[in-house]
């Protein structure tokens, strides 16, 4: 952290200033010079990391790096400070992996790695852990400009029949598309969530959308999709999701707290009574009121 604060971390721009002859273009986005500000605050690849992380934020544009670091390091929530620092470290670690070991920089995997490290550290160090602290209630956060968020949730009725809900919103929190689905199938909860992700990806492909940030509150499914876990019973369906996802541009799949996914959850519940429906920019008042439930908890 102190190297970053003093701007002596060996980014390509810093190496050039020290007399090293090399190309200064960012090795992640190949679209700008790799300064510390760019790498951690402006690179499109690392912006996806911040949004996919539990912190779920966008670094403010035109902000001094040191001021940004100071604002986070002085935050009142210790767990947030932990996550912030580990995300910085993981961005740098996986940046180096991309350069020296030709490992593809996957924003969702970087964010998941940071989350898992913090969780495992606090579990292994209970006397120093901050896991007793209450994390403030989370609400849905709009995506950055030029991105969309697709929230998906699954449900089952009393007979075990599957239902799903989907809400797609833009950076101004406007609902562009919503849907309920009630297929005539029965499945266990884990498979229901996996099939829900597949349905959501299929729907986004049919709508010909790109730069979509998928969010689910099913952590096991998200970990399996991001390659952090494997469960044999859903592996074939995770593979289906990967095949479909490969056709999308600039997209990610992330875990969120249930409180960030209320609208999709309620749509999945509504599907038990209204069946399969879709809405594009308009919906009955009873349904429309559900879309703002995870904005104001």
NUDREN-443252 format. One record per residue: x, y, z of N, C-alpha, C, O in turn; residue number from 1. Coordinates in steps of 0.2 Angstrom, whole numbers, plus 5000, padded with zeros to 4 digits. Layout:
N
     nX     nY     nZ    caX    caY    caZ     cX     cY     cZ     oX     oY     oZ   num
      X      Y      Z      X      Y      Z      X      Y      Z      X      Y      Z   NUM
...
//
This chain:
297
     nX     nY     nZ    caX    caY    caZ     cX     cY     cZ     oX     oY     oZ   num
   5004   4994   5000   5000   5000   5000   5004   5006   5000   5003   5011   4997     1
   5010   5006   5004   5014   5012   5004   5017   5014   4997   5018   5019   4996     2
   5019   5008   4994   5022   5009   4987   5017   5012   4982   5019   5017   4978     3
   5011   5010   4983   5006   5013   4979   5004   5020   4981   5004   5025   4976     4
   5004   5022   4987   5003   5029   4989   5008   5033   4987   5007   5039   4986     5
   5015   5031   4987   5020   5035   4985   5022   5035   4977   5026   5038   4975     6
   5017   5031   4974   5018   5030   4967   5024   5027   4964   5027   5030   4960     7
   5027   5022   4968   5033   5019   4966   5032   5012   4964   5037   5008   4963     8
   5026   5010   4964   5024   5003   4961   5026   5003   4954   5025   5007   4950     9
   5029   4997   4952   5032   4997   4945   5027   4996   4939   5028   4991   4936    10
   5023   5001   4938   5019   5001   4932   5023   5003   4927   5029   5005   4927    11
   5021   5002   4921   5025   5003   4915   5027   5011   4914   5032   5012   4912    12
   5022   5015   4916   5024   5022   4916   5030   5024   4921   5034   5028   4919    13
   5029   5021   4927   5035   5022   4932   5041   5019   4930   5046   5022   4931    14
   5041   5013   4926   5047   5010   4924   5050   5015   4919   5056   5015   4918    15
   5046   5017   4914   5049   5022   4909   5052   5028   4912   5057   5030   4910    16
   5049   5031   4917   5052   5036   4921   5059   5035   4924   5063   5039   4925    17
   5060   5028   4925   5066   5026   4928   5071   5024   4923   5077   5022   4925    18
   5070   5025   4917   5074   5024   4911   5074   5018   4908   5078   5016   4903    19
   5069   5014   4910   5068   5007   4906   5064   5008   4900   5059   5012   4900    20
   5067   5006   4895   5064   5006   4888   5059   5001   4887   5061   4995   4886    21
   5053   5003   4887   5047   4998   4886   5041   5002   4883   5040   5008   4884    22
   5036   4998   4881   5030   5000   4879   5026   5002   4885   5025   4997   4889    23
   5023   5008   4885   5019   5009   4892   5012   5008   4891   5008   5010   4896    24
   5009   5005   4886   5002   5004   4885   5000   4999   4891   5004   4994   4892    25
   4994   5000   4893   4991   4995   4898   4991   4988   4896   4988   4987   4890    26
   4993   4983   4899   4993   4976   4897   4987   4973   4898   4986   4967   4896    27
   4982   4976   4901   4975   4973   4902   4970   4976   4897   4966   4972   4894    28
   4970   4982   4896   4965   4985   4891   4968   4987   4884   4965   4988   4879    29
   4975   4988   4884   4978   4990   4878   4976   4996   4875   4976   4997   4869    30
   4973   5001   4879   4970   5007   4877   4972   5013   4880   4970   5019   4877    31
   4977   5013   4884   4980   5019   4888   4986   5017   4891   4988   5011   4892    32
   4990   5022   4893   4996   5021   4896   4995   5019   4903   4990   5021   4906    33
   4999   5014   4905   4998   5011   4912   5001   5015   4917   5007   5013   4920    34
   4998   5020   4920   5000   5024   4926   4996   5020   4932   4992   5016   4931    35
   4998   5022   4938   4995   5019   4944   4987   5021   4944   4983   5017   4945    36
   4986   5028   4942   4979   5030   4942   4975   5026   4937   4969   5024   4938    37
   4978   5025   4931   4974   5021   4926   4973   5014   4928   4967   5011   4928    38
   4978   5011   4930   4978   5003   4932   4972   5002   4937   4968   4997   4937    39
   4972   5006   4943   4968   5005   4948   4961   5009   4948   4957   5007   4952    40
   4961   5014   4944   4955   5018   4944   4951   5019   4938   4945   5021   4938    41
   4954   5018   4932   4951   5019   4926   4951   5014   4921   4947   5014   4916    42
   4956   5009   4921   4956   5003   4916   4949   5000   4916   4946   4998   4921    43
   4946   4999   4910   4940   4995   4910   4940   4988   4913   4934   4986   4916    44
   4945   4985   4913   4946   4978   4916   4945   4979   4923   4942   4975   4926    45
   4949   4983   4926   4949   4984   4934   4942   4987   4936   4940   4986   4942    46
   4939   4991   4932   4933   4994   4934   4928   4988   4935   4923   4988   4939    47
   4928   4983   4931   4924   4977   4931   4925   4974   4938   4921   4971   4941    48
   4932   4973   4940   4933   4970   4946   4930   4974   4952   4927   4970   4956    49
   4930   4980   4952   4927   4984   4958   4920   4983   4958   4917   4982   4963    50
   4917   4983   4952   4909   4982   4952   4907   4974   4954   4902   4973   4957    51
   4912   4970   4952   4910   4963   4954   4912   4961   4961   4909   4956   4963    52
   4916   4965   4964   4918   4964   4971   4912   4965   4976   4907   4969   4974    53
   4912   4963   4982   4907   4965   4987   4906   4972   4988   4901   4974   4990    54
   4911   4976   4986   4911   4983   4987   4906   4986   4982   4903   4991   4984    55
   4906   4984   4976   4901   4986   4971   4901   4993   4969   4896   4996   4969    56
   4907   4996   4968   4907   5003   4967   4911   5005   4961   4915   5000   4958    57
   4911   5011   4958   4915   5013   4953   4920   5019   4955   4917   5024   4958    58
   4926   5018   4954   4931   5024   4957   4929   5030   4953   4927   5031   4948    59
   4929   5036   4957   4927   5042   4955   4931   5045   4949   4937   5044   4950    60
   4929   5047   4944   4933   5050   4938   4937   5056   4941   4934   5060   4945    61
   4942   5058   4937   4946   5064   4939   4948   5065   4946   4948   5070   4949    62
   4949   5059   4950   4951   5060   4957   4958   5058   4958   4960   5053   4955    63
   4961   5061   4962   4968   5060   4964   4969   5053   4967   4965   5052   4972    64
   4974   5049   4965   4974   5042   4968   4975   5042   4975   4972   5039   4979    65
   4980   5047   4978   4981   5047   4985   4975   5049   4989   4973   5046   4994    66
   4971   5054   4986   4965   5056   4990   4960   5050   4990   4956   5049   4995    67
   4959   5046   4985   4955   5040   4984   4957   5035   4989   4953   5032   4993    68
   4964   5034   4990   4966   5029   4994   4965   5031   5002   4962   5027   5006    69
   4966   5037   5003   4965   5040   5010   4957   5039   5012   4956   5038   5017    70
   4953   5041   5007   4946   5040   5009   4944   5033   5011   4939   5032   5015    71
   4947   5028   5007   4945   5021   5009   4948   5019   5015   4945   5016   5019    72
   4955   5021   5016   4958   5019   5022   4956   5022   5028   4957   5019   5034    73
   4952   5027   5028   4949   5030   5034   4942   5028   5035   4938   5031   5039    74
   4939   5024   5031   4932   5022   5031   4931   5019   5038   4936   5016   5041    75
   4925   5019   5041   4923   5017   5047   4922   5009   5048   4922   5006   5053    76
   4921   5006   5042   4919   4999   5042   4926   4995   5040   4928   4995   5035    77
   4929   4992   5045   4935   4988   5044   4935   4983   5039   4939   4982   5035    78
   4929   4979   5038   4928   4974   5033   4929   4977   5026   4932   4974   5022    79
   4926   4983   5025   4926   4987   5019   4934   4989   5017   4936   4988   5012    80
   4937   4991   5022   4944   4992   5021   4948   4986   5019   4953   4987   5015    81
   4947   4981   5023   4950   4974   5021   4949   4973   5014   4954   4971   5010    82
   4943   4973   5012   4941   4971   5005   4944   4976   5000   4947   4973   4995    83
   4944   4982   5001   4947   4987   4997   4955   4985   4996   4957   4985   4990    84
   4958   4984   5001   4966   4983   5001   4967   4977   4997   4972   4976   4993    85
   4963   4972   4999   4965   4965   4995   4963   4965   4988   4966   4962   4984    86
   4958   4969   4986   4956   4970   4979   4962   4973   4975   4964   4971   4970    87
   4965   4979   4978   4971   4982   4975   4976   4977   4974   4979   4977   4969    88
   4978   4973   4980   4983   4968   4979   4982   4963   4974   4986   4961   4970    89
   4975   4960   4973   4974   4955   4968   4974   4958   4961   4976   4954   4957    90
   4972   4964   4960   4972   4967   4954   4980   4967   4952   4981   4965   4946    91
   4984   4969   4956   4991   4969   4954   4994   4962   4953   4998   4961   4949    92
   4992   4958   4958   4994   4951   4957   4992   4948   4950   4996   4945   4947    93
   4986   4948   4948   4983   4945   4942   4986   4949   4936   4986   4946   4931    94
   4987   4956   4937   4990   4959   4932   4997   4956   4930   4999   4955   4924    95
   5001   4955   4935   5008   4952   4934   5007   4945   4931   5011   4943   4927    96
   5002   4941   4933   5001   4934   4931   4999   4935   4923   5001   4931   4919    97
   4996   4940   4921   4994   4941   4914   5000   4942   4910   5001   4940   4904    98
   5005   4946   4913   5011   4948   4909   5016   4943   4909   5019   4941   4904    99
   5017   4940   4915   5023   4935   4915   5021   4928   4914   5025   4924   4913   100
   5015   4926   4915   5013   4919   4915   5007   4918   4910   5005   4912   4909   101
   5006   4923   4906   5000   4923   4901   4994   4920   4903   4990   4917   4900   102
   4992   4922   4909   4986   4920   4912   4981   4926   4911   4982   4931   4912   103
   4975   4923   4908   4970   4928   4906   4967   4932   4912   4965   4929   4917   104
   4967   4939   4911   4964   4943   4917   4957   4943   4917   4954   4946   4912   105
   4953   4939   4921   4946   4938   4921   4944   4942   4927   4945   4940   4933   106
   4940   4948   4926   4938   4952   4932   4934   4949   4937   4935   4950   4943   107
   4929   4945   4935   4925   4941   4940   4929   4937   4944   4928   4936   4950   108
   4934   4933   4942   4939   4929   4945   4943   4933   4950   4944   4931   4956   109
   4945   4939   4948   4949   4943   4952   4945   4945   4958   4948   4945   4964   110
   4939   4947   4957   4935   4950   4963   4933   4944   4967   4933   4945   4973   111
   4932   4938   4965   4930   4932   4969   4936   4930   4973   4936   4928   4979   112
   4942   4930   4970   4948   4929   4974   4949   4933   4980   4951   4931   4985   113
   4948   4940   4979   4949   4944   4984   4944   4943   4990   4945   4943   4996   114
   4937   4942   4988   4932   4940   4993   4934   4934   4997   4933   4934   5003   115
   4936   4929   4993   4938   4922   4996   4944   4923   5001   4944   4920   5006   116
   4949   4927   4999   4955   4928   5003   4953   4931   5010   4955   4929   5015   117
   4949   4937   5010   4946   4940   5016   4942   4935   5020   4943   4935   5026   118
   4938   4932   5017   4934   4927   5021   4938   4922   5024   4937   4920   5030   119
   4943   4919   5021   4947   4914   5024   4952   4916   5029   4953   4913   5034   120
   4954   4922   5028   4959   4926   5033   4955   4927   5039   4957   4925   5045   121
   4949   4930   5039   4945   4931   5045   4943   4925   5049   4942   4925   5055   122
   4942   4919   5045   4940   4913   5048   4946   4910   5051   4945   4907   5057   123
   4952   4911   5049   4958   4908   5052   4960   4912   5057   4965   4910   5061   124
   4958   4918   5058   4961   4923   5063   4955   4926   5067   4954   4932   5066   125
   4951   4922   5071   4945   4925   5074   4946   4930   5079   4942   4934   5080   126
   4952   4930   5082   4954   4935   5087   4955   4942   5084   4954   4947   5087   127
   4957   4942   5077   4958   4948   5074   4953   4949   5069   4953   4955   5065   128
   4948   4945   5068   4943   4945   5063   4938   4951   5064   4937   4953   5070   129
   4935   4953   5059   4930   4958   5059   4923   4955   5058   4918   4959   5056   130
   4923   4949   5058   4917   4945   5056   4911   4946   5061   4906   4945   5059   131
   4913   4949   5067   4907   4950   5071   4904   4957   5070   4898   4958   5072   132
   4907   4961   5066   4904   4967   5064   4898   4966   5059   4898   4962   5055   133
   4893   4970   5060   4887   4970   5056   4888   4974   5050   4890   4980   5050   134
   4888   4971   5044   4889   4974   5038   4882   4978   5036   4877   4975   5037   135
   4883   4985   5034   4877   4988   5033   4872   4985   5028   4875   4982   5023   136
   4866   4986   5028   4861   4983   5023   4863   4986   5017   4864   4991   5016   137
   4864   4981   5012   4866   4983   5005   4859   4984   5001   4854   4981   5002   138
   4860   4988   4996   4855   4989   4991   4858   4989   4984   4864   4989   4983   139
   4853   4988   4979   4856   4987   4972   4859   4994   4970   4857   4999   4972   140
   4865   4993   4967   4869   4998   4964   4869   4998   4957   4870   4993   4954   141
   4867   5004   4954   4867   5005   4946   4874   5003   4943   4879   5005   4946   142
   4874   5000   4937   4880   4999   4934   4883   5005   4931   4880   5011   4931   143
   4889   5005   4929   4892   5011   4926   4889   5013   4919   4886   5009   4916   144
   4890   5019   4917   4888   5021   4910   4890   5016   4905   4896   5013   4905   145
   4886   5014   4900   4887   5009   4895   4887   5002   4897   4888   4997   4893   146
   4885   5001   4903   4884   4994   4906   4877   4993   4908   4873   4998   4909   147
   4874   4987   4908   4868   4985   4911   4869   4980   4916   4874   4976   4917   148
   4864   4980   4921   4864   4974   4926   4857   4970   4925   4852   4972   4924   149
   4859   4964   4925   4853   4959   4925   4853   4955   4931   4857   4951   4932   150
   4848   4956   4935   4847   4952   4941   4842   4946   4940   4837   4947   4937   151
   4844   4941   4943   4841   4934   4942   4840   4931   4948   4844   4931   4953   152
   4834   4928   4949   4832   4924   4955   4828   4918   4953   4824   4919   4948   153
   4828   4913   4957   4824   4907   4956   4819   4906   4962   4821   4908   4968   154
   4814   4902   4961   4810   4900   4966   4806   4894   4965   4807   4891   4959   155
   4803   4891   4970   4799   4885   4969   4793   4885   4972   4792   4888   4978   156
   4787   4883   4969   4781   4883   4973   4781   4877   4978   4785   4873   4978   157
   4775   4876   4981   4775   4871   4986   4775   4864   4984   4776   4859   4987   158
   4774   4863   4977   4775   4857   4974   4782   4856   4971   4783   4850   4968   159
   4786   4861   4972   4793   4860   4969   4794   4862   4962   4799   4862   4959   160
   4788   4865   4959   4789   4868   4952   4793   4874   4952   4793   4878   4956   161
   4797   4875   4947   4802   4880   4946   4799   4887   4943   4794   4887   4939   162
   4801   4892   4946   4800   4899   4944   4806   4903   4944   4811   4902   4948   163
   4806   4908   4939   4812   4913   4939   4810   4920   4938   4804   4921   4935   164
   4814   4924   4940   4812   4932   4939   4819   4935   4936   4824   4933   4938   165
   4818   4940   4932   4823   4943   4929   4822   4951   4928   4816   4952   4925   166
   4826   4955   4930   4826   4962   4929   4832   4965   4926   4838   4964   4929   167
   4832   4969   4920   4838   4972   4917   4837   4979   4918   4832   4982   4915   168
   4842   4982   4921   4842   4990   4922   4848   4993   4919   4853   4990   4919   169
   4848   4999   4918   4853   5003   4915   4857   5007   4921   4855   5007   4927   170
   4861   5012   4919   4865   5015   4924   4861   5021   4927   4863   5024   4932   171
   4855   5022   4925   4851   5027   4928   4845   5023   4932   4840   5026   4934   172
   4846   5017   4933   4841   5013   4937   4835   5012   4933   4830   5009   4936   173
   4835   5013   4927   4829   5012   4923   4828   5005   4921   4833   5002   4919   174
   4822   5002   4922   4820   4995   4920   4819   4995   4912   4815   4998   4909   175
   4824   4991   4909   4823   4991   4901   4819   4985   4900   4816   4984   4894   176
   4820   4979   4904   4816   4973   4902   4815   4969   4909   4820   4970   4913   177
   4810   4966   4909   4809   4961   4915   4805   4955   4913   4801   4956   4908   178
   4805   4950   4916   4802   4944   4914   4801   4939   4920   4805   4939   4925   179
   4796   4935   4920   4795   4930   4924   4795   4923   4920   4793   4924   4914   180
   4797   4918   4922   4796   4911   4919   4794   4906   4923   4796   4905   4929   181
   4790   4902   4921   4787   4896   4925   4787   4890   4920   4781   4888   4918   182
   4793   4887   4919   4793   4881   4915   4790   4875   4919   4790   4875   4925   183
   4787   4870   4915   4784   4865   4918   4789   4859   4920   4789   4854   4917   184
   4794   4861   4925   4799   4856   4927   4799   4857   4935   4797   4862   4938   185
   4802   4852   4938   4804   4852   4945   4811   4850   4946   4814   4846   4942   186
   4814   4853   4951   4821   4852   4952   4823   4854   4959   4819   4858   4962   187
   4829   4852   4961   4831   4854   4968   4834   4861   4968   4835   4864   4962   188
   4834   4864   4973   4836   4872   4974   4842   4874   4970   4842   4879   4966   189
   4847   4870   4971   4854   4871   4967   4853   4871   4960   4856   4876   4956   190
   4850   4866   4957   4849   4866   4950   4844   4871   4948   4845   4874   4942   191
   4839   4873   4952   4835   4878   4950   4838   4885   4949   4837   4888   4944   192
   4843   4886   4953   4847   4893   4952   4851   4892   4946   4852   4897   4943   193
   4854   4886   4945   4859   4886   4939   4855   4887   4933   4857   4890   4928   194
   4849   4883   4932   4845   4884   4926   4842   4891   4926   4841   4894   4920   195
   4841   4895   4931   4839   4902   4931   4845   4906   4928   4843   4910   4924   196
   4851   4905   4929   4857   4908   4926   4857   4907   4919   4858   4911   4915   197
   4856   4901   4917   4856   4899   4910   4850   4903   4906   4851   4905   4901   198
   4844   4903   4909   4839   4906   4906   4840   4914   4905   4839   4917   4900   199
   4843   4917   4911   4845   4924   4910   4850   4925   4905   4849   4930   4901   200
   4855   4921   4904   4860   4922   4899   4857   4921   4892   4858   4925   4887   201
   4852   4916   4891   4849   4915   4885   4844   4921   4883   4844   4923   4877   202
   4841   4924   4888   4837   4930   4887   4841   4936   4885   4839   4939   4880   203
   4846   4937   4888   4851   4943   4886   4853   4942   4879   4854   4947   4875   204
   4855   4936   4877   4857   4934   4870   4852   4936   4865   4853   4939   4860   205
   4846   4934   4867   4840   4935   4862   4839   4942   4861   4836   4944   4856   206
   4840   4946   4867   4839   4953   4866   4845   4957   4863   4844   4963   4862   207
   4850   4953   4861   4856   4956   4858   4859   4961   4862   4861   4967   4859   208
   4860   4960   4869   4863   4965   4873   4870   4963   4874   4872   4958   4873   209
   4874   4968   4876   4881   4967   4878   4883   4971   4884   4879   4975   4886   210
   4889   4970   4887   4891   4974   4893   4886   4973   4899   4884   4978   4902   211
   4884   4967   4900   4879   4965   4905   4882   4962   4911   4886   4957   4911   212
   4881   4965   4917   4883   4962   4923   4878   4958   4926   4873   4961   4929   213
   4878   4952   4926   4873   4947   4929   4874   4947   4937   4880   4946   4939   214
   4869   4947   4941   4870   4947   4948   4865   4941   4950   4859   4941   4948   215
   4867   4937   4955   4863   4932   4958   4865   4932   4965   4870   4934   4967   216
   4860   4929   4969   4861   4928   4977   4863   4921   4978   4862   4919   4984   217
   4864   4917   4973   4866   4910   4974   4874   4909   4973   4876   4909   4968   218
   4877   4910   4979   4884   4910   4979   4888   4904   4976   4893   4904   4973   219
   4885   4898   4978   4887   4892   4975   4888   4892   4968   4892   4889   4965   220
   4882   4894   4965   4882   4894   4957   4887   4898   4954   4890   4897   4949   221
   4887   4904   4957   4892   4909   4955   4899   4907   4955   4903   4908   4951   222
   4901   4903   4961   4908   4901   4962   4909   4895   4957   4914   4895   4954   223
   4904   4891   4955   4905   4886   4950   4906   4889   4943   4910   4887   4940   224
   4902   4894   4942   4902   4897   4935   4909   4900   4934   4912   4900   4929   225
   4912   4903   4940   4918   4907   4939   4924   4902   4940   4930   4905   4941   226
   4923   4896   4941   4928   4891   4941   4932   4891   4948   4937   4888   4949   227
   4928   4893   4953   4931   4893   4960   4928   4887   4964   4931   4885   4970   228
   4924   4883   4961   4921   4877   4964   4918   4872   4959   4917   4875   4953   229
   4917   4866   4961   4914   4861   4956   4910   4857   4959   4911   4854   4965   230
   4904   4856   4957   4898   4852   4960   4896   4848   4954   4893   4850   4949   231
   4897   4841   4954   4895   4837   4949   4888   4837   4946   4887   4837   4940   232
   4884   4838   4951   4876   4838   4949   4874   4843   4944   4870   4843   4941   233
   4878   4849   4945   4876   4855   4940   4881   4856   4935   4880   4861   4931   234
   4887   4852   4935   4892   4854   4930   4890   4854   4923   4892   4859   4919   235
   4886   4849   4921   4884   4850   4914   4880   4856   4912   4881   4859   4907   236
   4876   4859   4917   4872   4865   4916   4877   4871   4916   4875   4876   4913   237
   4882   4871   4921   4887   4876   4921   4890   4877   4914   4892   4882   4912   238
   4892   4871   4911   4895   4871   4905   4891   4874   4899   4893   4878   4895   239
   4884   4873   4900   4879   4876   4895   4880   4883   4896   4880   4887   4891   240
   4880   4886   4902   4880   4893   4904   4887   4896   4901   4887   4901   4898   241
   4892   4892   4901   4899   4895   4899   4898   4895   4891   4901   4900   4888   242
   4895   4890   4888   4894   4890   4880   4890   4896   4878   4892   4900   4873   243
   4885   4898   4882   4881   4903   4880   4884   4910   4881   4884   4915   4877   244
   4888   4910   4887   4891   4916   4889   4897   4918   4885   4898   4924   4884   245
   4900   4913   4881   4905   4915   4877   4903   4919   4871   4907   4922   4868   246
   4897   4920   4870   4894   4924   4864   4893   4931   4867   4891   4936   4862   247
   4894   4933   4873   4892   4939   4876   4899   4943   4876   4904   4941   4877   248
   4898   4950   4875   4904   4954   4875   4904   4958   4882   4899   4961   4884   249
   4910   4959   4885   4910   4963   4891   4906   4962   4897   4903   4966   4900   250
   4904   4955   4898   4899   4954   4903   4903   4950   4909   4908   4947   4908   251
   4899   4949   4915   4902   4946   4920   4896   4943   4924   4890   4945   4923   252
   4898   4938   4929   4893   4935   4933   4895   4936   4940   4901   4933   4942   253
   4891   4939   4945   4894   4940   4952   4888   4938   4957   4882   4938   4955   254
   4891   4937   4963   4886   4936   4968   4884   4942   4972   4889   4947   4973   255
   4878   4943   4974   4876   4949   4978   4872   4946   4984   4869   4941   4984   256
   4872   4951   4989   4867   4949   4995   4860   4949   4992   4858   4953   4988   257
   4856   4945   4996   4849   4945   4994   4846   4952   4994   4841   4953   4990   258
   4848   4956   4998   4845   4963   4999   4846   4967   4992   4843   4972   4991   259
   4851   4965   4988   4852   4968   4982   4849   4965   4976   4849   4967   4970   260
   4845   4960   4978   4842   4956   4972   4834   4955   4974   4831   4950   4971   261
   4831   4959   4977   4824   4959   4980   4819   4959   4974   4815   4955   4974   262
   4820   4963   4969   4816   4964   4963   4815   4957   4959   4810   4955   4958   263
   4821   4954   4958   4821   4948   4954   4818   4942   4959   4814   4938   4956   264
   4819   4943   4965   4816   4938   4970   4809   4938   4970   4805   4933   4969   265
   4806   4944   4970   4799   4945   4970   4796   4943   4964   4790   4940   4964   266
   4799   4944   4958   4796   4942   4952   4796   4935   4951   4791   4932   4949   267
   4801   4931   4954   4801   4924   4954   4795   4921   4958   4792   4916   4957   268
   4793   4925   4964   4787   4923   4968   4781   4925   4964   4776   4921   4964   269
   4781   4930   4960   4775   4932   4957   4773   4927   4951   4768   4926   4949   270
   4779   4924   4948   4778   4920   4943   4774   4913   4945   4771   4910   4941   271
   4773   4912   4951   4769   4906   4954   4762   4907   4952   4758   4902   4951   272
   4760   4914   4952   4753   4915   4950   4752   4917   4943   4746   4916   4940   273
   4756   4921   4940   4755   4924   4934   4758   4920   4928   4757   4921   4922   274
   4763   4915   4930   4766   4912   4924   4772   4915   4921   4775   4920   4924   275
   4773   4914   4915   4778   4917   4911   4776   4923   4907   4771   4923   4903   276
   4779   4929   4909   4777   4935   4906   4784   4939   4904   4789   4938   4907   277
   4783   4944   4900   4789   4949   4899   4786   4956   4898   4780   4957   4896   278
   4790   4960   4900   4788   4968   4900   4795   4971   4897   4800   4970   4899   279
   4793   4976   4892   4799   4980   4889   4797   4987   4891   4793   4990   4887   280
   4800   4990   4896   4799   4997   4897   4792   4999   4900   4791   5005   4902   281
   4788   4994   4901   4781   4996   4904   4779   4989   4907   4780   4984   4905   282
   4774   4990   4912   4772   4984   4916   4766   4987   4920   4765   4993   4922   283
   4761   4982   4922   4756   4984   4927   4759   4987   4933   4764   4985   4935   284
   4755   4991   4936   4758   4995   4942   4760   4990   4948   4765   4991   4951   285
   4756   4984   4949   4757   4979   4954   4764   4976   4953   4768   4975   4957   286
   4766   4975   4946   4773   4972   4945   4778   4978   4945   4783   4977   4947   287
   4776   4984   4942   4781   4989   4942   4784   4991   4949   4790   4993   4950   288
   4779   4991   4954   4781   4992   4961   4787   4988   4963   4790   4990   4968   289
   4787   4982   4960   4792   4977   4963   4799   4979   4961   4804   4977   4964   290
   4800   4983   4955   4807   4985   4953   4811   4989   4957   4817   4989   4957   291
   4808   4993   4962   4811   4997   4966   4813   4994   4973   4815   4998   4977   292
   4811   4988   4974   4811   4985   4981   4818   4985   4983   4819   4986   4989   293
   4823   4984   4979   4830   4983   4981   4834   4990   4981   4840   4990   4982   294
   4830   4995   4980   4834   5002   4979   4833   5005   4986   4838   5009   4987   295
   4828   5004   4990   4827   5008   4996   4826   5004   5002   4821   5005   5005   296
   4830   4999   5004   4830   4995   5010   4832   4999   5016   4832   4996   5021   297
//
